[in-house]
Amino acid sequence: MEINKRELGAQYEDKAVRYLENKGIRILERNFRNRFGEIDIIGFDRNTYLFVEVKYRKDNRFGEPACAVNLKKQRTICKIADYYRVCHHI
């Protein structure tokens, strides 16, 4: 039985969370949403908040995963991060 894209994405987000936790990063939120969009993982390490976008590619036929986080997506992540910071008085 083939796994759907949403389930596959959730599995890779879980892997990313485990990786970050193993590096000592405290996970604050997952799948934080607002009207601008969603950030997959929000973490904290020492004095730094981390806003993480998780991308998975089966192969590089459509480019590296980092290529999927283009300037538009980066701006969206910044808007969501700004909203998160305002909501949490950061």
C-alpha positions as CSV (number, residue, x, y, z in Angstrom):
1,M,0.0,0.0,0.0
2,E,1.4,3.4,-1.0
3,I,1.6,6.1,1.6
4,N,0.1,9.4,0.7
5,K,2.1,12.7,0.5
6,R,0.7,14.1,3.8
7,E,1.6,11.0,5.7
8,L,5.1,10.9,4.1
9,G,5.6,14.6,5.0
10,A,4.6,13.9,8.6
11,Q,7.1,11.1,8.8
12,Y,9.9,13.3,7.6
13,E,8.8,16.1,10.0
14,D,9.0,13.5,12.8
15,K,12.6,12.6,11.6
16,A,13.5,16.3,11.5
17,V,12.1,16.8,15.1
18,R,14.2,13.8,16.3
19,Y,17.3,15.2,14.6
20,L,16.8,18.6,16.1
21,E,16.1,17.2,19.6
22,N,19.3,15.1,19.4
23,K,21.2,18.3,18.7
24,G,19.8,19.8,21.9
25,I,17.1,22.0,20.3
26,R,13.9,22.3,22.3
27,I,10.8,22.0,20.1
28,L,8.3,24.7,20.9
29,E,5.6,24.0,18.2
30,R,4.9,22.0,15.2
31,N,2.7,23.0,12.3
32,F,2.2,26.5,13.5
33,R,-0.5,28.1,11.3
34,N,-2.0,31.5,10.7
35,R,-3.6,33.3,7.8
36,F,-0.2,33.7,6.0
37,G,0.6,29.9,6.0
38,E,2.4,27.4,8.2
39,I,5.8,26.8,9.7
40,D,6.6,23.1,10.2
41,I,8.7,23.3,13.3
42,I,9.6,26.1,15.7
43,G,12.5,25.4,18.1
44,F,14.7,27.1,20.5
45,D,18.5,26.7,21.1
46,R,20.3,28.9,23.6
47,N,19.1,32.4,22.7
48,T,17.9,31.6,19.2
49,Y,14.5,30.8,17.9
50,L,14.5,28.4,14.9
51,F,11.8,28.4,12.2
52,V,12.2,25.2,10.2
53,E,10.6,24.3,6.9
54,V,10.9,20.5,6.2
55,K,11.2,19.4,2.6
56,Y,11.6,15.9,1.2
57,R,12.5,14.8,-2.3
58,K,12.6,11.2,-3.4
59,D,15.3,12.2,-5.9
60,N,16.8,15.4,-7.3
61,R,14.8,15.3,-10.6
62,F,12.9,18.5,-9.5
63,G,15.9,20.0,-7.8
64,E,17.3,20.0,-4.3
65,P,14.8,20.4,-1.4
66,A,16.4,23.8,-0.6
67,C,15.3,25.0,-4.1
68,A,11.7,24.6,-3.0
69,V,12.1,27.3,-0.4
70,N,12.3,30.1,-2.9
71,L,12.2,33.8,-2.1
72,K,8.4,33.9,-1.9
73,K,8.3,31.0,0.6
74,Q,11.1,32.6,2.6
75,R,9.0,35.8,2.8
76,T,6.0,33.8,3.9
77,I,8.0,32.1,6.6
78,C,9.2,35.5,7.8
79,K,5.7,36.8,8.1
80,I,4.6,33.8,10.1
81,A,7.7,34.0,12.3
82,D,6.9,37.7,12.9
83,Y,3.3,36.8,13.9
84,Y,4.6,34.1,16.2
85,R,7.0,36.5,17.9
86,V,4.3,39.1,18.4
87,C,1.9,36.5,19.8
88,H,4.6,35.2,22.3
89,H,6.0,38.7,23.2
90,I,9.4,37.8,21.8
